[in-house]
Each structure stands twice: as C-alpha cells, then as structure tokens.
Amino acid sequence: MSALLALVRKDLVLYFSDRRALIMSIVAPVLIAALFGALFGNSDNKPAQIGLALTDLDRSELSQQIVAALRADSSFAVVDATEAQATELVRAGKVPAALTLPAGFGSQAGQALFGIGAKPEVVLRYDPSQAMALQVVRGMLAQHVMQHVTRAALSADGPVFAELRERTLQSPGLPEARRRQLGALFDDVARVQGAASASGNGGIGLAVPYATRELQATGARPERKYNSYAHSFVGMGVQFVLLMGVDIGIALLAMRRLGLWKRLRAAPLSRATLLGSRIVSCAAIALFSMTVVFGVATALFGMRIEGSLVGFVAVLVAFALMTATFGLLIAALGRTPEATRGLAILATLLMVMLGGAWVPSFIFPAWLQTVSLAVPTRWAVDGLEAMSWRALPLSAAVPSVAVLLGFAALFGALALWRFDWEEA
C-alpha cells in the first residue's frame, strides 16, 4: 500500500507542478461552458424573433388584416418583399422563411372555409437548415388565418359573408329543404354578429379556445428558474476531464519511450500496483478538476445541486474511475504517442457529442438517442443533470453510477488484457 501511495503521490506532484497546464485544464471548460450557457440562454430571456419575408399579392382587406396580425406577433420579425426578393432572402440565409399570400386570397378563403370553391394556395418557402422555424410559421399562420377568415366570413356586413350567402342559396344543385336550413343559418349568424358589433366587440371569429399556464417541470424550488449554465458546465466538465484522461494515457506511452516505465518495472512492484496507481491518480485528478469547475459554476454562474448531493458525488466518482480506466486503455492499445493522440481525441469527441455534452440529447433523432445509451458519457451527463438542475432523488443516480462503474470495469479489464508488459 505504501508503494501504491508513493506512485500516486508522484503522479499528483507531476500534474500540479505544471501550473500552465493545470490552469488551462480549469479555465478552458469554464470559459467554453460560460459561452454555451450564454448562447442557449435562460428561460426568462427574451427569445430571438423568427425572420419572415412577407409578400401580399392580394392586397385585400382580409389579407391586410392577416399581415397586420403577423406583424404584431412577437414571434416574428416581418420584412416586406416581392416574391423574388423573398426567395433570395431565404436562399441567402438572411431569413428562415418567406410567406406569399396569393391574389384572390380574400375572396376565396371564406368560401373555401365552407367547402365552396377552390382553396387559395399560400406559398411558404423555408431554409432547410432552419426547418424548425417552418413549424412555428405554419402554426402561427394557421392561428391568424383562421381567426380573421372566420371573422370575415361570418361578418354580416362584410362582402365575404354576402357573397358566400348569395352563392350558397343560389346553388342550382342544392335541395330546397337544405336551402331553407342554410338561409336560416345565415340569418342567425347575421343577428349574432349584429349584436356583437353593437356591443363593441367588432364581430366574432374563431380563436384559440384555451389559455396556457406554463410551469417548469423540475423538482427545484419554484422561485429558482432553470439555469442554462447547468447543462453547459456539466457537458464541458465531462468533455475536458475525458480529454485529460486521454493526456494521461498518452503520458504513459511517453514514459515507455523514455524508458521510465522499464525503471519502474525493475522495482519490486506488482503489475496491479503499477497500473492501479495510474488509475487512482488519474481518478483523483479528474475529481479535482470536476470539483473546481463546478465550484466556479456555483460561485459565479448560480448553478445549484438541487437534487441529492450524495448522488452527485457518486456520479462524479464513477465518472472519474471510468475516465482513469479509459486513459489506461488508450495506453494499452496505443503504440506511439503521436499515432495514438489523434485517434484517441477523435474517439473522445465522438463520445462527448453522442453523450449530449454539446447539445441536449433530446435534439438527436430517435435512433441516435438509442445508440447514445451505449456511450458512457451519456450516462455521466444524464446523471449529473439529474442531481443538479433536475433535482431528482438519490435513486435517479443509481443507473448512471452502475453503468459508469460497469464501463470502468470493462475498460480496466481490456487494458490489463492488452497491456504489453514486455515492451513496457
């Protein structure tokens, strides 16, 4: 045990003696996490408006009402443009979507509402790289169009209502009984709209038939809103600690090249002591780095451990052990520091990306979300988030801890199996 502790102490002294590398290992994740947190923004920040190029070829009263409603909608930043200009704006990436209301929209929309005549074709051009904006534009357009078209179609003193009534009642294929029923319906609508206009309501149209109350679904105290820095610090902490594990594995390869490993092998030390000391020292360094990073996040960016502190520490320890065995596996599989570094960093960045450290995993396609469950970083990120801003109990950390320890055992076993002792 004394030999193991001496080797661990040697590794820690070497790590902390390089002050520049030590500072960068802390500063880099903090700066990048702060940038990511600011970019994603907190839930109480005003969201960016969606640029919308708008072309009104109809210029009717109804189309102008819809244009005015879109302008007043806080979701959009409306830009007037011709069809050609709108298309070019979308193609150049200056706005994510362009909307064209066709000629005849005002006269056709009300009749199409009741299944009479052809539907006017609204053209919606969009940037394929910002396809999510298309869903927002489509939904808000449907809301404004339905509200204003129904109001115009059912307004007794409006031209749409009068034309719709005349065309319907004079339809040659309409049975007489059906004609009388529709006539009574139009008369009732005229009376209701007349009463609404007299009361100052300005007519009746279909509107969204509900109101929403938005509540954050976390176990945190209600007065604490979601802190976007929580996810970014978890993700960047996981990424840079894993890269630190790669550096430690590369350092072991460098020790082989310099002959230092042979000197250690010549000492009366067992293989378990030699490799175990590397695992313990790497895990200790990983825990130190994560503790400092999360300490800065707590002190400067308001991150809180809203869930179980014991669970948070357990996930950190399990991830640190997984990182240490991952670094040892790199040393076991690698031949030279130069050849190994590039492949190891590539593998690490893929693990970090698939684990949801850069962007939340729910953004991934369904198949990729399933695949990411086979990556240890996914469990590290999910476990740390569960114990921090999600405010989940200790039981929620158990799966992450178990999986990370399983990966640590797997990586450690593979490293022992593949480690070339003779070359060392």
N, C-alpha and C positions, 0 to 999 in steps of 0.2 A: 504493500500500500504506500509506503514511503517513497518508493521508486516511481510509482504512478503519479503521486502528488508532485514530485520533483519535476517530472516531464511536463505535467500540466502547467506548473509554475513557469517553466522555461518558455512554453508556448505563449502564455499570457504576457510575460515580460517582453518578448519579441514583438507581440502585437501592439502593446501600449507604448513601446519605445518609438514606433514610427508615428509621430504626432500628426504629420500631414495626412497620412492615410487614415488615421483614426478620426480626425476632424471631418474629412471628406465623407467617411462612411456614415457620419451623423448628419452633416449639413446637406448632402445630396438628397436623401429621401425626404428631409424636412422641406427643402425648397420645392421639389417637384410635387410633393403632396399638397403643399400650400397652393401651388399653381393649379393643380387639378381641382382642389376644393373650391377655389375661387371661380374657375371656369364652369363647373357644374352648378354652383350657386345653391343657396339655401332656399327652402320652400317659401319663405316670406319675401324673397326678392322678386322684383317685377320681371316676368318672363319677356323675352325678346319677341317683338311682333313679327308676324309672317308677311314678307313682302308679296303683294298681289297686284299684278298688272291687269287693269280692267278696261275692257272695250265694250261700249254700249252702242250697238248698231241700230237699236230700235228707237231710242230717244223718246219713248212713250212715257206717260205719267207713271205707269206701273214699273217700268224698268228703272226710271229715275229714283223711285222710292226704294227699290232694292239696292241700287248703287249707294244711296244715302245711308241705308242701314248697314251696308258693308263698311262704309267709311267710318261710321260711328262705332263699329265693333272694335273693342280694344285688342282683339286678337290679330288684326291686320294693319299693315301699312300700305294703303291703296295708292297705286300710281296710275294715272290716266295714260292710255297709249292706244295707238292704232293696232290693228291685228299684226301687222308686220313688225312694228316696234315691240309689241308684247312678246312675240315669238323670239325675237332677237334677245330680249332681256332674259328670258328663261334659258335660252341656249348658251348665253354668256355666263350664266350662274349668278346674275345680279338679283333675280327674284326666283323663288322656288316654284311659283305657279302663275298662270295667266288665265283670266276668265273672259269669255266673249258671249255677250247676250245678243242673239241673232235678231235681224229685222223681223218684225211681226210678232215678237215675243209677247207684247202686252195683249194683243187681240187673241192669240192662240192659247196662252197659258190658262186663262179662265175657262175656256171651253173644254180644253183637254182635261181639266180637273174633274169634269163630269162625263168624260169619255166621249166627247163630241169633237170631231176633227182630229187633225194630226198634232202630236206633241212638238213644241218648238225644241230644237236641238241646241243646248248650251254646250259650247266647246271649252274644255278645261285642259290646258297644256301644263305639263309639270316637268320639273327637273328630276330625272330618275335617281340621281344621287341624294335627293331630299324627298324621297317618296312618302315619308311620314307626314310631310306638310300637306300632301294631297288629301289624306284622310280628314284633316282638320278643315280644309277648304270645302271639301264635299259635304261634311256635316253641317257647318255653319251656313253654307249656301242653301241647303235644304230647309233649314230653320227659317231663314229670312224669306225665301221664296214662298214657302207655304203660308207664312203669316200674311204677307202682303197680297199674294194671289187670291187667297180665300177672302180677304177683306174686300178686294176689288170685285171679285166675282159675286159676292153676296151683298154688295152695297147697292141699295135700291135706286139711288140717284146717280149711279155710275154707268158709263157706256158699256162696260163689260156685262154687267147684270142685264141691262136692257137688250143687248144683242143676243145674249145667251137665252133669255126668256123667249125672244121672238123666234129664234132658230129652233128651239125645242118645241114650242107649241105649234109651229107651222110645219113640223116634220111630217111628210106625207105617209111614212110608214108607221106612225105612232097610233096605236089603238085609241079610240075615243075615251074609254074609261081611264086609260093611262094619261091621256092629255089633260083630263079634268083633275086628276090627282096632282100632276106636276104644276098645273095652274094654281091649285090651292096652296101647294108648297111655296111657290114664288110669292104669292100674296102674303103668306105668313112671314116669309123672310123680309119682305118689304115693310111689314108692320113692326117687326122686331128691330130692324135697322133704323127705322124712323124714330122709334122710342130711344134707341141708343144715341142717335145723333142729337135728339132733343135734350138729352141729359148731359151732353158734352163729351161723350166717350169717343166720338169720331168714327163710329162704325165698329163692327165686330169681325174679327178674323181669327183663324186658328193660331194658337200659340202653344209653347211648351207647357204641357198640363201638370207640371210639378216644379218644386223648388228643391235645391240640393243644400245639404249641410255637410261640409267636408271636415272630417276628423282624421287625424293621424293615427294609424293603427299600430302603435308601439306600446310597449309596457312602461315607457318612461313617464315621468310626471307630466301632466297636461301642460304646465307652464313652460316646459322645455320643448322647443321645436326641433325638428330634425336638423342635425349639423352635418352639412355636406363634407366637412373636413374629416369626419369619422371614417367614411369609406376610403377616401384618398390616402389617409395615413395608414390604414390597415393594408391597403394594396401596395403602397410604396415601401412600407416596412417589410412586408413579405418579399417583395422583389429584391431589395438591396441586401437583405440578410441571406437570401438564397444565392445571390451573386458573391457574397462574402464566403459562403461555403465553397463555391467554385474556386475562389482565390486560394483558399486553404488547401484544397485538393491539388491545385497547380503548384503550390509551395512545396508540397510533399514530393512531387515529381522533380522539382528543382533540387531538393535535398538529395535525391538519388543521384542526380547528375554531378553534384559537388562532392559526393562521397560521404556526406554526413550521415546518411541512413546506414551505411556499412559500419560506421563507427558505433552507432547506437546498437546495431545488431551484434557487434563484438562484445558489448557489455553483457553481464549476466541478467538479461531481461527477457521475459517471455514474450511471445508474439501478442498475447492478449494484453499485456502491459503496454507494449509499444503502440498498438493500434487503439487500445482503449483510452490512452492518454490523449490521442488526437481527437477522439470523439468527445471526451469530456471537455477539453479546452475549446474546441470549436463550438460546442453547445453553450458553454459559459459565455463566449464572446457573442454568440447570437442572442442570448438572453440579455446581455448588457446593452447591445445595440437597440434591440426592440424596446427595452425599458426606457432608454434615453429618448428615443423617437416618440414614444407615447407620452413620456413626461413632458416633452416640448409641446405636443399636441394638446395636452391637458392644460398646461400653463398659458399658452399663447393663443390657442385656437378653440378653446372651450369644449374639447372632447371630454366625455364622461363615460365611466364604466357604469352604465345604468343597470346591467344585469348582475350576474354573480362574479364577484372578484376572484373567488376560488376557481371558478370555471375559466375565467380569462387567463389566470396564471397557468392553469393546467394546459390550456391550448398552446400558450407560449412555450412551455417546457416541451410538450410533444413536438411542436414545430421545430424547436431548436435541436432536438435529438434527430429529427428527420433530416434537417439541414446538415448536421455533422456527418451522418452516415452517407448522405448524398455526396458530400465532398470527398469522403473516403472512397466511395465507389468510382468517382472520377479518377482518383489517383490509381485505383486498381486497374481500370480499363485503359487509361492513357499510356502512351509510350513516351512522348516528349511534351514539355510544357507548351511549345509553340503549336504543335498539331492538335493538342487537346483543348486549348483555351477557346478557339473559335467554335468548335463543335459543342463544348460544354455551355458556353454563353448562349448559343442558338437554342439548345435544348432548354435552358433555364428560361429564356424569354418566351418560348412557346408555352412552357408550364405556367408562367406568370399570366400570359394573355388568356389561356384557356381557364385558368383559375378565377378569372373575374377581377384581377387586381387592377387592371387599367380601366375597364368599364364593367358595370354590374353584369353578372352572367345572365340575368333575365332578358337582356337585349339580344343574346345569341339565338339562332334558330333552335327549334325544339331538339333536333338531332344532336346539335353541338352541345346543348345543355346536358344531354345524357352522356355524351362522350366525356365531358369535362369532369364527371364524377369519378373517372378513373385517374384523375390528376391530383396529387396531394395538395397542391396549392389551393384548389377549390375548397377543400375541407378546412384549410387554415383560414382562408378569408371568411368563409361562412361561419366558422366557429368564433372568430374574433368579433365579427359583426354581431353575432347573436348575443355575445356577452357585453357588448358596448352599447351602441345606439338602439338595438332591437330590444334590449332589456329583458332577455329571456332567462329562465332559471338555470340552475346548475345542470339539470338533466339534459338541456339542449346542447351542452358542450360535450357530453359523453360520446356521441357518434364521431365528432371531429377528432377528439383525443384518441379514440380507439383506432380510427383509420390512420391517423398520422403515426401512431406507435407501430401499427402494422407495416406501414411503408418504411419506417426506420429499421424494423427488424429485417424486412426484405432486402433493403439496400445494404445493411450491415452484413447479412449472410452472403449476398452476392460479392461484396467487397472481399470478404475473407476467402471466398472460394477462388476468386480470380486474381488475388494479390500474388505477384511474382516475387516470392521471397528470395529466390536465388539471384535474380537480377538486382534485387534490393541490396 
